[in-house]
Amino acid sequence: MRDRIMNYATGAFREYASLQMPNYSELLESFAKKGKVEDDAALLLDVFAVEKTMEYFDEVNPIVSDAIREIYFALPSTPFTDRVAAGRVRFFSASRNVSERSIYRRLRQAREVFAKNRGLRI
């Protein structure tokens, strides 16, 4: 069963990667100069939540942040289908000698932390 925020969180991670992983404060400053803060408030909140999620997992469980980088951040401009995701999970699990199920569980945990940081209801 898919969790309710899967598509949104996955899209936010991939959008963050397609923007070349910007720093929230720098992005906020550049939008403020252009006067586009209100127009792109959702994007700014997504970037903030992704940054906080990555910082959290870098400290607590680095394999989760590595999984996010290799599965969600790889080729962010290409379509992200279930088949692509499964292939990346399979490759990552084989390279880290961790079960695929464990990787899916950790990615779900990352999406839940993202949702909390973003202020979404889970």
C-alpha positions as semicolon CSV with decimal commas, in nm:
position;residue;x (nm);y (nm);z (nm)
1;M;0,000;0,000;0,000
2;R;0,134;0,342;-0,092
3;D;0,154;0,613;0,164
4;R;-0,048;0,928;0,103
5;I;0,243;1,165;0,057
6;M;0,459;0,944;-0,164
7;N;0,410;1,130;-0,493
8;Y;0,439;1,475;-0,337
9;A;0,752;1,396;-0,135
10;T;0,919;1,215;-0,425
11;G;0,841;1,510;-0,650
12;A;0,987;1,752;-0,395
13;F;1,310;1,551;-0,369
14;R;1,340;1,537;-0,748
15;E;1,259;1,907;-0,789
16;Y;1,528;1,990;-0,533
17;A;1,778;1,786;-0,734
18;S;1,670;1,946;-1,064
19;L;1,744;2,287;-0,912
20;Q;2,101;2,165;-0,842
21;M;2,030;2,128;-0,468
22;P;2,009;2,496;-0,375
23;N;2,065;2,633;-0,028
24;Y;1,735;2,754;0,121
25;S;1,871;3,088;0,243
26;E;2,038;3,164;-0,091
27;L;1,724;3,070;-0,282
28;L;1,510;3,285;-0,053
29;E;1,747;3,578;-0,103
30;S;1,741;3,543;-0,483
31;F;1,360;3,522;-0,486
32;A;1,339;3,825;-0,256
33;K;1,552;4,027;-0,499
34;K;1,316;3,932;-0,782
35;G;1,008;3,993;-0,567
36;K;0,887;3,636;-0,621
37;V;0,875;3,509;-0,262
38;E;0,495;3,487;-0,248
39;D;0,476;3,329;-0,594
40;D;0,719;3,050;-0,506
41;A;0,639;3,002;-0,136
42;A;0,555;2,634;-0,184
43;L;0,884;2,572;-0,362
44;L;1,074;2,749;-0,083
45;L;0,900;2,539;0,181
46;D;0,976;2,221;-0,013
47;V;1,344;2,314;-0,042
48;F;1,357;2,391;0,329
49;A;1,195;2,057;0,416
50;V;1,426;1,860;0,186
51;E;1,732;2,032;0,334
52;K;1,621;1,958;0,689
53;T;1,542;1,598;0,598
54;M;1,884;1,547;0,443
55;E;2,060;1,709;0,740
56;Y;1,865;1,486;0,979
57;F;1,952;1,165;0,799
58;D;2,314;1,267;0,742
59;E;2,348;1,273;1,120
60;V;2,114;0,993;1,228
61;N;2,126;0,730;0,950
62;P;2,356;0,811;0,656
63;I;2,239;0,512;0,451
64;V;1,899;0,681;0,417
65;S;2,050;1,004;0,285
66;D;2,267;0,799;0,046
67;A;1,957;0,614;-0,074
68;I;1,777;0,943;-0,135
69;R;2,073;1,076;-0,332
70;E;2,111;0,765;-0,547
71;I;1,743;0,689;-0,601
72;Y;1,560;1,025;-0,604
73;F;1,835;1,269;-0,699
74;A;1,975;1,071;-0,995
75;L;1,866;1,215;-1,331
76;P;1,588;1,435;-1,190
77;S;1,468;1,562;-1,528
78;T;1,384;1,214;-1,662
79;P;1,048;1,046;-1,589
80;F;1,044;0,858;-1,258
81;T;0,835;0,549;-1,313
82;D;0,788;0,253;-1,080
83;R;1,021;0,051;-1,301
84;V;1,296;0,314;-1,278
85;A;1,254;0,335;-0,901
86;A;1,266;-0,043;-0,863
87;G;1,582;-0,067;-1,072
88;R;1,755;0,200;-0,867
89;V;1,647;0,039;-0,540
90;R;1,771;-0,299;-0,664
91;F;2,107;-0,154;-0,764
92;F;2,146;0,041;-0,439
93;S;2,053;-0,258;-0,224
94;A;2,301;-0,481;-0,407
95;S;2,580;-0,225;-0,376
96;R;2,518;-0,181;-0,001
97;N;2,434;-0,544;0,076
98;V;2,098;-0,442;0,224
99;S;1,761;-0,594;0,135
100;E;1,538;-0,412;-0,111
101;R;1,257;-0,417;0,145
102;S;1,481;-0,236;0,390
103;I;1,557;0,034;0,133
104;Y;1,187;0,085;0,059
105;R;1,120;0,111;0,433
106;R;1,394;0,369;0,475
107;L;1,271;0,573;0,180
108;R;0,924;0,573;0,334
109;Q;1,078;0,693;0,660
110;A;1,250;0,974;0,468
111;R;0,920;1,077;0,308
112;E;0,755;1,085;0,651
113;V;1,031;1,305;0,794
114;F;0,998;1,531;0,490
115;A;0,623;1,557;0,549
116;K;0,679;1,656;0,913
117;N;0,938;1,916;0,814
118;R;0,705;2,050;0,545
119;G;0,408;2,060;0,781
120;L;0,198;1,809;0,588
121;R;-0,056;1,580;0,747
122;I;0,048;1,217;0,730
